[in-house]
Amino acid sequence: MLRVTDDLGRIIALAGPAQRIVSLVPSITETLCALGAGNRVSGVTDYCIHPAEEVRGKTKVGGTKTLRIETILSLHPDLVIANAEENRKHQVAKLEEAGLNVFVNFTRTVEGCLKMISDIASLTETEDAARGITASIRASLDKAKARAPAPPPRVLCPIWKNPYMSINRDTFVHSILRAAGGQNVFEEHPDRYPKFTLDEVVLKRPEVIILPTEPYRFTEADKTDFETLGEKVSAVSHIHIVEGELLSWYGPRVARALRELSALFRGETPSSGRG
């Protein structure tokens, strides 16, 4: 019998390693594949797009917030993996009411990401693969910490536009920015996803601006809004479009995210190497 405690503090018990998994979280789908358990994933969401060659033939069960409950039930999964924020609570409750084992994740830190990988490995008995992934992440963490600039550069990281929104310290995006050596200018804001104006950007005095390609797809054209601030904000000469998954997908790509963000915060050109 396998027993693993999820992020809601509940013990999920399985008779053996999960064999028919429905993943409702894109980054966890990617993690399952990296662990070598991709062939045991029966269903994924419309947003589970990595790795493309492994998810292409999987049954789609809807969007992360618009799940097709009947489709999930028809797959007869022995394990469903959900996220407390990415999936809607009432839909997850319906799956549990139907008698399914639902493991709920709520990763908000890099350390939480390492726990998630370990938890998923325990549920699938892929601990050997997990040790390799977590070792790579820890090595990148240690290297980023050793090379972090002092003081850390003040970083503005919008995640949405119209209205502009950023992140506070209770988010995974904040954690990875911090671990890579940056200081989130909205870390102390009481809202997890604070709205802000360009006038507030001047007051926050960012030195680096990170524009991710998700959840809002920022492009080169979006730099103009910040460039209009001119000499009032030193970050206007340090605006970077960054692959959104590097900031918000907790899992095997975290090692590369730490390396590339760490390089940006040191004023270097990051390597495009994968892994």
C-alpha positions as CSV (number, residue, x, y, z in Angstrom):
1,M,0.0,0.0,0.0
2,L,1.3,3.4,-1.0
3,R,0.5,6.4,1.2
4,V,1.4,10.0,0.3
5,T,0.2,13.2,1.9
6,D,-1.1,15.8,-0.5
7,D,-0.7,19.6,-0.1
8,L,-4.1,19.7,1.6
9,G,-2.8,17.5,4.3
10,R,-4.8,14.4,3.2
11,I,-3.4,10.9,3.0
12,I,-3.9,9.4,-0.5
13,A,-3.7,5.6,-0.4
14,L,-3.1,3.4,-3.4
15,A,-2.9,-0.4,-3.5
16,G,0.2,0.0,-5.7
17,P,1.9,2.4,-8.1
18,A,-0.7,4.4,-10.2
19,Q,-1.3,2.8,-13.6
20,R,-4.2,4.9,-15.0
21,I,-3.5,8.6,-14.3
22,V,-5.4,11.7,-15.2
23,S,-3.3,14.8,-14.9
24,L,-5.2,18.1,-14.6
25,V,-2.0,20.2,-14.3
26,P,0.2,20.9,-17.3
27,S,3.5,21.1,-15.3
28,I,2.7,17.8,-13.5
29,T,1.9,16.1,-16.8
30,E,5.4,17.2,-18.0
31,T,6.8,15.9,-14.7
32,L,5.1,12.5,-15.0
33,C,6.6,12.1,-18.5
34,A,10.1,13.2,-17.2
35,L,9.8,10.5,-14.5
36,G,9.1,7.8,-17.1
37,A,5.4,7.4,-16.2
38,G,4.0,9.1,-19.3
39,N,2.7,5.8,-20.7
40,R,0.5,5.5,-17.6
41,V,-1.2,8.9,-18.2
42,S,-4.6,8.3,-19.6
43,G,-6.0,11.8,-19.7
44,V,-4.7,15.4,-19.7
45,T,-6.1,18.9,-20.1
46,D,-6.2,21.0,-23.2
47,Y,-3.2,23.0,-21.8
48,C,-1.0,20.0,-21.2
49,I,1.2,20.6,-24.3
50,H,4.6,19.3,-23.1
51,P,6.3,17.1,-24.0
52,A,4.4,17.3,-27.3
53,E,5.3,13.9,-28.7
54,E,4.0,12.2,-25.5
55,V,0.8,14.1,-24.9
56,R,-0.4,14.3,-28.5
57,G,-2.4,11.0,-28.3
58,K,-3.7,11.4,-24.8
59,T,-7.5,11.8,-24.1
60,K,-8.3,15.5,-23.5
61,V,-10.5,16.1,-20.5
62,G,-11.1,19.9,-21.0
63,G,-9.4,23.0,-19.7
64,T,-7.9,23.3,-16.3
65,K,-11.0,25.2,-15.1
66,T,-13.5,23.6,-17.5
67,L,-13.1,19.9,-16.9
68,R,-15.3,17.4,-18.6
69,I,-16.2,15.3,-15.6
70,E,-17.8,12.5,-17.5
71,T,-14.8,12.1,-19.8
72,I,-12.5,11.7,-16.7
73,L,-14.9,9.1,-15.2
74,S,-14.9,7.2,-18.4
75,L,-11.2,6.7,-18.2
76,H,-11.5,4.8,-14.9
77,P,-8.4,6.4,-13.4
78,D,-6.8,5.0,-10.3
79,L,-5.3,8.5,-9.6
80,V,-6.2,12.0,-10.5
81,I,-3.7,14.8,-9.9
82,A,-5.2,18.3,-9.4
83,N,-4.0,21.7,-8.3
84,A,-5.7,23.8,-5.6
85,E,-5.4,27.0,-7.7
86,E,-5.4,25.8,-11.3
87,N,-8.5,23.6,-11.0
88,R,-11.9,24.6,-9.6
89,K,-12.7,23.3,-6.2
90,H,-16.3,22.2,-7.0
91,Q,-15.1,20.2,-10.0
92,V,-12.4,18.4,-8.0
93,A,-15.1,17.7,-5.3
94,K,-17.3,16.0,-8.0
95,L,-14.4,13.6,-8.9
96,E,-13.9,12.7,-5.2
97,E,-17.7,12.2,-4.7
98,A,-17.5,9.7,-7.6
99,G,-15.0,7.7,-5.6
100,L,-11.8,8.7,-7.4
101,N,-8.4,9.1,-5.6
102,V,-7.6,12.8,-6.1
103,F,-4.1,14.1,-5.1
104,V,-4.2,17.9,-4.7
105,N,-1.0,19.8,-5.2
106,F,-0.4,23.4,-4.4
107,T,3.2,24.3,-5.3
108,R,4.2,27.9,-4.4
109,T,7.9,27.6,-3.9
110,V,11.0,26.0,-5.5
111,E,11.2,23.7,-2.4
112,G,7.6,22.9,-2.9
113,C,8.4,21.9,-6.4
114,L,11.0,19.4,-5.1
115,K,8.4,18.0,-2.8
116,M,5.9,17.7,-5.7
117,I,8.4,15.7,-7.7
118,S,9.1,13.4,-4.8
119,D,5.4,13.0,-4.1
120,I,4.6,12.1,-7.7
121,A,7.5,9.7,-7.8
122,S,6.2,8.0,-4.7
123,L,2.7,7.6,-6.2
124,T,4.3,6.1,-9.4
125,E,7.3,4.3,-7.9
126,T,9.7,6.3,-10.1
127,E,12.0,7.4,-7.3
128,D,15.2,6.7,-9.1
129,A,14.3,9.1,-11.9
130,A,13.1,11.7,-9.4
131,R,16.4,11.7,-7.7
132,G,18.2,12.7,-10.9
133,I,15.7,15.6,-11.6
134,T,15.8,17.0,-8.1
135,A,19.6,16.7,-8.0
136,S,19.8,18.9,-11.1
137,I,17.4,21.5,-9.6
138,R,19.4,21.6,-6.4
139,A,22.6,22.0,-8.3
140,S,21.1,24.9,-10.2
141,L,19.8,26.4,-6.9
142,D,23.2,26.2,-5.3
143,K,25.0,27.7,-8.3
144,A,22.4,30.6,-8.5
145,K,22.9,31.3,-4.8
146,A,26.7,31.3,-5.1
147,R,26.6,33.7,-8.1
148,A,23.8,35.9,-7.0
149,P,24.5,39.7,-7.3
150,A,24.5,41.7,-4.1
151,P,22.4,43.5,-3.5
152,P,19.8,41.6,-5.6
153,P,18.4,43.5,-8.6
154,R,14.9,44.8,-8.1
155,V,12.7,42.9,-10.5
156,L,9.2,43.7,-12.0
157,C,7.5,40.7,-13.4
158,P,4.0,41.4,-14.9
159,I,1.9,38.4,-15.5
160,W,-1.1,40.2,-17.1
161,K,-2.0,43.3,-19.1
162,N,-5.2,45.3,-19.2
163,P,-5.0,45.7,-16.3
164,Y,-1.4,45.1,-15.4
165,M,-0.9,42.5,-12.7
166,S,2.1,41.1,-11.0
167,I,2.8,38.6,-8.1
168,N,3.5,38.8,-4.4
169,R,5.7,36.5,-2.3
170,D,3.0,33.8,-1.9
171,T,3.5,32.5,-5.5
172,F,5.8,30.1,-7.4
173,V,6.8,32.9,-9.8
174,H,8.1,35.0,-6.8
175,S,10.0,32.0,-5.4
176,I,11.8,31.2,-8.6
177,L,12.7,34.9,-9.2
178,R,14.1,35.0,-5.6
179,A,16.0,31.7,-5.9
180,A,17.6,33.0,-9.1
181,G,18.9,36.1,-7.3
182,G,16.3,38.7,-7.9
183,Q,14.1,40.8,-5.6
184,N,10.4,41.0,-6.6
185,V,9.3,44.6,-6.2
186,F,5.8,43.5,-5.3
187,E,6.8,40.8,-2.8
188,E,5.2,42.5,0.2
189,H,1.9,43.4,-1.4
190,P,-1.1,41.9,0.4
191,D,-2.7,40.6,-2.8
192,R,-1.2,37.5,-4.4
193,Y,-1.8,39.1,-7.8
194,P,-1.6,42.9,-7.3
195,K,-2.8,45.2,-10.0
196,F,-0.5,48.1,-10.8
197,T,-0.2,51.2,-13.1
198,L,2.8,52.5,-15.0
199,D,3.0,55.4,-12.5
200,E,3.4,52.8,-9.7
201,V,6.3,51.2,-11.7
202,V,8.2,54.5,-11.3
203,L,7.7,54.4,-7.5
204,K,8.8,50.7,-7.3
205,R,12.2,51.5,-9.0
206,P,12.7,48.2,-10.8
207,E,16.2,47.5,-12.3
208,V,15.1,44.6,-14.4
209,I,11.7,43.9,-16.1
210,I,10.7,40.3,-17.0
211,L,7.9,39.9,-19.5
212,P,6.8,36.3,-19.7
213,T,5.0,34.7,-22.6
214,E,2.3,33.3,-20.3
215,P,-0.3,33.5,-18.8
216,Y,-0.4,36.8,-20.8
217,R,1.6,36.5,-24.0
218,F,3.9,39.5,-23.8
219,T,5.8,40.3,-27.0
220,E,8.5,42.7,-28.1
221,A,5.7,45.3,-28.8
222,D,4.8,45.3,-25.1
223,K,8.2,46.7,-24.2
224,T,7.0,50.1,-25.5
225,D,4.8,50.8,-22.5
226,F,7.7,50.6,-20.1
227,E,10.2,52.3,-22.4
228,T,8.0,55.4,-22.3
229,L,9.0,55.8,-18.7
230,G,12.4,56.8,-19.9
231,E,15.1,57.9,-17.4
232,K,12.6,57.6,-14.5
233,V,13.1,53.8,-14.5
234,S,16.5,52.3,-15.0
235,A,14.9,48.9,-16.0
236,V,13.9,50.3,-19.4
237,S,17.3,49.3,-20.7
238,H,16.9,45.8,-19.1
239,I,13.6,44.5,-20.4
240,H,13.5,40.8,-21.3
241,I,10.9,38.6,-23.0
242,V,11.1,35.3,-21.2
243,E,9.5,31.9,-22.0
244,G,6.5,31.8,-19.7
245,E,6.9,28.2,-18.7
246,L,10.3,28.9,-17.1
247,L,8.5,31.1,-14.5
248,S,5.3,29.2,-13.8
249,W,5.8,25.5,-14.7
250,Y,7.2,23.8,-11.6
251,G,8.8,20.5,-12.5
252,P,11.8,19.3,-14.5
253,R,12.4,22.7,-16.4
254,V,13.1,24.5,-13.1
255,A,16.8,23.7,-13.3
256,R,17.0,25.5,-16.7
257,A,14.8,28.4,-15.4
258,L,17.2,29.0,-12.5
259,R,20.2,29.0,-14.8
260,E,18.7,31.4,-17.3
261,L,17.1,33.8,-14.8
262,S,20.3,33.8,-12.8
263,A,22.3,34.8,-15.9
264,L,19.8,37.6,-16.7
265,F,20.1,39.0,-13.2
266,R,23.9,39.1,-13.5
267,G,23.6,41.0,-16.8
268,E,24.7,38.0,-18.9
269,T,23.2,36.4,-21.9
270,P,21.6,33.1,-20.7
271,S,22.4,29.8,-22.4
272,S,19.6,28.3,-24.4
273,G,20.5,24.8,-23.4
274,R,17.7,22.5,-22.3
275,G,17.4,20.3,-19.2
